[in-house]
């Protein structure tokens, strides 16, 4: 039996990925990676900025609360005698403490520090608290007229407080209230009704309000560098280290002044 042999179908060659297709796929994949990376970096920077701002605000609230409470203590006493009797002159027995004239409640030795005086070592079931969190205890001699003299000052980049006493006893340890302070200045409202810096005050008896101004930085970087400028006195100060900053101002009217100084 004769006939044509069966023609067997040959297998088709499989087509591979061309170089152009491979390059297009790589470009698309690279674009996706870049988009995801950019999003992650942006999210991280936003998180760092948010945390830096929260850090500044938390520190700001704590420090302002402590400082304001301390300034409100200025001139406080559990005795209603004349201020000339309640707050006699102090001759600076501690080398660090400035002289106080009779009835003088506020003093300053530098633009970035302030001293205030107050009394009342003990009230019934209501002990007074210093800026370092300790109670106002009686003196070793049982003297109820013990006077505290507290200094609020800048040490490097740290706002601190330190409490001294009129009996010449040992002062308390210096307590840090706020870190990362780039600048601090105190100003005083006197009987001229003008805010004065320390060197311009003529009569410390007439001080009726105190203003604290400071530039506060975050402890951590925001993750990006940018320039910040602040007006500081007659000049402008700039920062570009990537930290979040805030210009803080606190004005406190002294509560316990004699009527003549109100």
C-alpha positions as CSV (number, residue, x, y, z in Angstrom):
1,X,0.0,0.0,0.0
2,X,1.6,3.1,-1.1
3,X,1.0,6.7,0.0
4,X,2.6,9.8,1.3
5,X,4.2,9.4,4.7
6,X,2.4,11.2,7.5
7,X,3.7,14.6,8.1
8,X,4.6,15.1,11.7
9,X,4.1,18.6,13.1
10,X,7.3,20.1,14.3
11,X,7.1,21.9,17.7
12,X,7.0,25.6,17.6
13,X,10.0,27.5,19.0
14,X,9.1,29.3,22.3
15,X,9.4,33.1,22.1
16,X,11.6,34.6,24.9
17,X,11.5,38.0,26.5
18,X,13.0,40.6,24.4
19,X,15.6,43.1,25.7
20,X,13.2,46.0,25.2
21,X,10.5,44.2,27.3
22,X,13.1,43.5,30.0
23,X,14.2,47.1,30.1
24,X,10.6,48.4,30.3
25,X,9.8,46.0,33.2
26,X,13.0,47.1,35.0
27,X,12.1,50.7,34.6
28,X,8.5,50.2,35.9
29,X,9.9,48.2,38.9
30,X,12.5,50.9,39.6
31,X,9.8,53.6,39.5
32,X,7.6,51.6,42.0
33,X,10.6,51.2,44.3
34,X,11.4,54.9,44.1
35,X,7.8,55.8,44.8
36,X,7.6,53.5,47.9
37,X,11.0,54.7,49.2
38,X,10.0,58.4,48.7
39,X,6.8,57.7,50.6
40,X,8.6,56.0,53.5
41,X,11.2,58.8,53.7
42,X,8.5,61.4,53.7
43,X,6.5,59.6,56.3
44,X,9.6,59.2,58.5
45,X,10.4,62.9,58.2
46,X,6.8,63.8,59.1
47,X,7.0,61.6,62.1
48,X,10.3,63.0,63.2
49,X,9.0,66.6,62.8
50,X,5.8,65.8,64.7
51,X,7.7,64.1,67.6
52,X,10.2,67.0,67.7
53,X,7.3,69.5,68.0
54,X,5.6,67.4,70.6
55,X,8.9,67.3,72.5
56,X,9.2,71.1,72.4
57,X,5.6,71.7,73.5
58,X,5.8,69.2,76.4
59,X,9.0,70.8,77.7
60,X,7.5,74.2,77.3
61,X,4.4,73.5,79.3
62,X,6.3,72.0,82.2
63,X,8.9,74.8,82.4
64,X,6.4,77.6,82.1
65,X,4.3,76.1,84.9
66,X,7.2,75.8,87.3
67,X,8.6,79.2,86.5
68,X,5.3,80.9,86.8
69,X,4.5,79.2,90.2
70,X,7.9,80.3,91.5
71,X,7.5,83.9,90.4
72,X,4.0,84.0,92.0
73,X,5.7,83.2,95.3
74,X,7.7,86.4,95.1
75,X,7.0,88.4,98.3
76,X,4.8,85.8,99.8
77,X,4.7,85.5,103.6
78,X,2.4,84.1,106.3
79,X,3.0,87.4,108.2
80,X,1.1,90.6,107.4
81,X,3.6,92.9,108.9
82,X,5.1,95.8,106.9
83,X,7.5,94.6,104.2
84,X,10.3,96.6,105.8
85,X,10.0,94.1,108.7
86,X,9.1,91.0,106.8
87,X,11.9,91.3,104.3
88,X,14.9,93.0,105.9
89,X,18.1,93.8,104.0
90,X,20.3,90.9,103.1
91,X,24.0,91.5,102.9
92,X,24.9,88.6,100.6
93,X,26.3,86.2,103.2
94,X,26.3,83.6,100.4
95,X,28.9,84.7,97.9
96,X,26.6,83.7,95.0
97,X,23.6,85.7,96.3
98,X,23.3,89.4,95.5
99,X,22.5,92.0,98.1
100,X,18.9,92.8,98.8
101,X,17.8,96.2,100.2
102,X,15.1,96.3,102.8
103,X,11.7,95.3,101.3
104,X,13.4,94.4,98.0
105,X,11.9,91.2,96.5
106,X,13.5,90.9,93.1
107,X,17.2,91.1,92.0
108,X,19.3,90.2,89.0
109,X,23.0,90.0,88.3
110,X,22.8,89.1,84.6
111,X,20.3,89.3,81.7
112,X,19.7,85.5,81.9
113,X,19.0,85.2,85.6
114,X,16.5,86.5,88.2
115,X,16.4,86.2,92.0
116,X,13.2,86.3,94.1
117,X,12.5,86.3,97.8
118,X,9.6,84.8,99.8
119,X,8.8,83.6,103.3
120,X,6.4,81.4,105.2
121,X,8.3,78.2,106.1
122,X,5.2,76.5,107.4
123,X,1.5,76.8,107.2
124,X,-1.0,74.5,108.8
125,X,-1.1,71.4,106.7
126,X,-0.1,73.4,103.7
127,X,3.7,73.5,103.3
128,X,5.1,75.7,100.6
129,X,7.0,74.0,97.8
130,X,10.2,75.4,96.2
131,X,10.9,75.2,92.5
132,X,13.0,72.0,93.1
133,X,9.9,70.3,94.5
134,X,11.1,70.3,98.2
135,X,9.0,71.7,101.0
136,X,9.9,74.9,102.8
137,X,11.0,73.6,106.1
138,X,11.8,75.4,109.3
139,X,15.4,76.5,109.9
140,X,17.7,74.5,112.2
141,X,17.1,77.2,115.0
142,X,13.3,77.0,114.6
143,X,13.2,80.5,113.1
144,X,9.8,81.0,111.5
145,X,11.2,84.1,109.7
146,X,13.5,82.1,107.4
147,X,13.5,83.7,103.9
148,X,14.1,81.8,100.7
149,X,16.0,83.3,97.8
150,X,15.5,81.4,94.6
151,X,17.6,81.9,91.4
152,X,16.2,81.0,88.0
153,X,19.1,81.1,85.5
154,X,20.6,79.7,82.3
155,X,23.5,77.3,82.6
156,X,24.8,76.4,79.2
157,X,21.6,75.3,77.4
158,X,19.7,74.4,80.6
159,X,17.3,76.5,82.6
160,X,17.9,75.8,86.3
161,X,16.7,76.9,89.7
162,X,18.6,77.0,93.0
163,X,17.3,77.9,96.4
164,X,19.3,79.7,99.1
165,X,18.2,80.7,102.6
166,X,18.7,83.8,104.7
167,X,20.1,81.9,107.7
168,X,23.3,81.1,105.8
169,X,22.6,77.4,105.7
170,X,23.5,75.2,102.8
171,X,21.6,75.9,99.6
172,X,19.7,73.2,97.8
173,X,21.2,71.5,94.8
174,X,20.7,73.2,91.5
175,X,17.8,71.5,89.7
176,X,17.5,71.4,85.9
177,X,14.0,72.6,84.8
178,X,14.4,72.7,81.0
179,X,17.0,71.5,78.5
180,X,17.8,72.7,75.0
181,X,17.4,76.4,75.7
182,X,19.3,78.4,73.1
183,X,18.7,81.8,74.6
184,X,17.1,83.3,77.7
185,X,16.4,86.9,78.8
186,X,14.4,88.4,81.7
187,X,12.7,91.8,81.5
188,X,11.1,93.8,84.2
189,X,8.2,96.2,84.4
190,X,9.0,99.0,86.8
191,X,7.2,102.3,87.8
192,X,8.0,103.8,84.4
193,X,5.5,101.3,82.9
194,X,8.3,100.2,80.4
195,X,9.9,96.8,80.1
196,X,13.5,97.0,81.2
197,X,16.5,94.7,80.9
198,X,18.5,94.0,84.0
199,X,21.1,96.7,83.3
200,X,18.4,99.4,82.8
201,X,16.4,98.9,86.1
202,X,16.9,101.8,88.4
203,X,14.7,100.8,91.3
204,X,14.2,97.1,92.1
205,X,11.5,98.0,94.7
206,X,9.2,99.1,91.9
207,X,9.2,95.9,89.9
208,X,5.6,94.7,89.5
209,X,5.9,92.2,86.7
210,X,8.5,89.9,85.2
211,X,8.8,88.6,81.6
212,X,10.8,85.6,80.6
213,X,11.7,85.1,76.9
214,X,13.5,82.1,75.6
215,X,14.2,80.2,72.4
216,X,13.6,76.5,73.0
217,X,14.9,73.7,70.7
218,X,13.7,70.1,70.4
219,X,16.1,67.4,71.7
220,X,15.9,65.5,68.4
221,X,16.2,66.6,64.8
222,X,13.2,66.8,62.6
223,X,15.1,64.9,59.9
224,X,15.5,67.8,57.5
225,X,17.6,71.0,57.6
226,X,15.9,74.3,57.2
227,X,16.6,77.9,58.4
228,X,14.7,79.4,61.3
229,X,15.0,83.1,62.3
230,X,13.9,84.8,65.5
231,X,14.0,88.4,66.5
232,X,16.0,88.6,69.7
233,X,16.3,92.1,71.2
234,X,17.8,94.4,68.5
235,X,19.2,91.5,66.5
236,X,18.1,88.4,64.5
237,X,19.3,85.0,65.4
238,X,19.3,82.1,62.9
239,X,19.4,78.3,63.2
240,X,19.7,75.6,60.5
241,X,20.6,72.4,62.4
242,X,17.2,70.7,61.7
243,X,15.8,71.0,65.2
244,X,12.3,72.3,65.8
245,X,12.3,75.6,67.8
246,X,9.8,77.9,69.5
247,X,10.0,81.4,70.8
248,X,8.5,81.3,74.3
249,X,7.3,84.4,76.3
250,X,5.9,84.3,79.8
251,X,4.7,87.4,81.6
252,X,3.9,87.1,85.3
253,X,2.4,89.9,87.4
254,X,3.9,89.6,91.0
255,X,1.0,88.8,93.3
256,X,2.3,89.7,96.7
257,X,3.5,93.2,96.4
258,X,2.7,96.0,98.8
259,X,0.0,98.3,97.5
260,X,2.4,101.0,96.6
261,X,4.0,98.8,93.9
262,X,0.8,97.6,92.3
